Amino acid sequence: MIYMADTADLEELRKLYSFFPLEGVTTNPTILLHSGYKLSVAIEGIQELVGTGMVHVQMISGESDDMVREAKKYRSYFDFGDNFYAKIPVTANGYRAMRILKDAGINVTATAIFTQQQALVAMKAGADFVAPYVSRLDNISSHGIEVVGDIVENIALYGLNGKVLAASFKTVDQIYRVSMAGAHSATIGPELLHQLIKHPMTDIGVKQFEIDAEGLYDIEF
Ligand SMILES: O=P(O)(O)OC[C@H]1O[C@](O)(CO)[C@@H](O)[C@@H]1O
């Protein structure tokens, strides 16, 4: 599974990138708002950190032609290559923009997905990634993990090229479940990324090794 960081907090990203095998970063207007950075500063900072990793940037226009112009502008403004993904919401205008962007050779991440059908249509329109919102589904008495599982199944069943980018997590358990459901990737906030690699038994085990090694390791390094 591909792990991506769901944040524009540059300080946090720097820490995460120093040890976590991340393959990209996702942002949206809310994430930018929380980071305190304007788009230009945030994306430039992210770009420096990720190198050739993926950067998913959300479009804010409502009309399809504007979304396309916006995506082309950001791609050239930041001098992105193939690692740029235009995040497009699954509205009627969004689906139209996806097709135009794909024809222009620009990667697309379909976002704000709440149903298997929205994801399927997005992939038919050419989306490379489809992002179902797990917590937001769970919070309206729906089932985020099931929606992820259905989309994964559809991709295999119809031999589609798209990948699931599971998004909107509030617990480590949700991340566990989407990975078991076959999600190809997940975008996760810093707090949960730190949390999901932790286990108290690991800390206890490592501590004991340190104690037991005392005086036994006689080769200098
Ligand atoms: O429900 P939340 O936590 O706001 O998450 C929405 C999600 O949608 C995305 O915009 C999809 O990529 C993520 O960046 C984010 O995880």
The ligand as a MOL file (V3000), in Angstrom:
LIG
                    3D

  0  0  0     0  0            999 V3000
M  V30 BEGIN CTAB
M  V30 COUNTS 16 16 0 0 0
M  V30 BEGIN ATOM
M  V30 1 O -12.7280 14.2070 6.4350 0
M  V30 2 P -11.4220 14.8960 6.4260 0
M  V30 3 O -10.5400 14.4660 7.5700 0
M  V30 4 O -11.5440 16.3750 6.2950 0
M  V30 5 O -10.6320 14.3770 5.1500 0
M  V30 6 C -10.9560 14.6940 3.8340 0
M  V30 7 C -9.9620 14.0220 2.9210 0
M  V30 8 O -10.1240 14.3520 1.5970 0
M  V30 9 C -8.9060 14.5490 0.9240 0
M  V30 10 O -8.9490 15.8640 0.4590 0
M  V30 11 C -8.7880 13.5340 -0.1840 0
M  V30 12 O -7.5440 13.5130 -0.7650 0
M  V30 13 C -7.8100 14.3490 1.9200 0
M  V30 14 O -6.7970 15.2710 1.7170 0
M  V30 15 C -8.5460 14.3300 3.2390 0
M  V30 16 O -8.0990 13.2280 3.9760 0
M  V30 END ATOM
M  V30 BEGIN BOND
M  V30 1 2 1 2
M  V30 2 1 2 3
M  V30 3 1 2 4
M  V30 4 1 2 5
M  V30 5 1 5 6
M  V30 6 1 6 7
M  V30 7 1 7 8
M  V30 8 1 7 15
M  V30 9 1 8 9
M  V30 10 1 9 10
M  V30 11 1 9 11
M  V30 12 1 9 13
M  V30 13 1 11 12
M  V30 14 1 13 14
M  V30 15 1 13 15
M  V30 16 1 15 16
M  V30 END BOND
M  V30 END CTAB
M  END
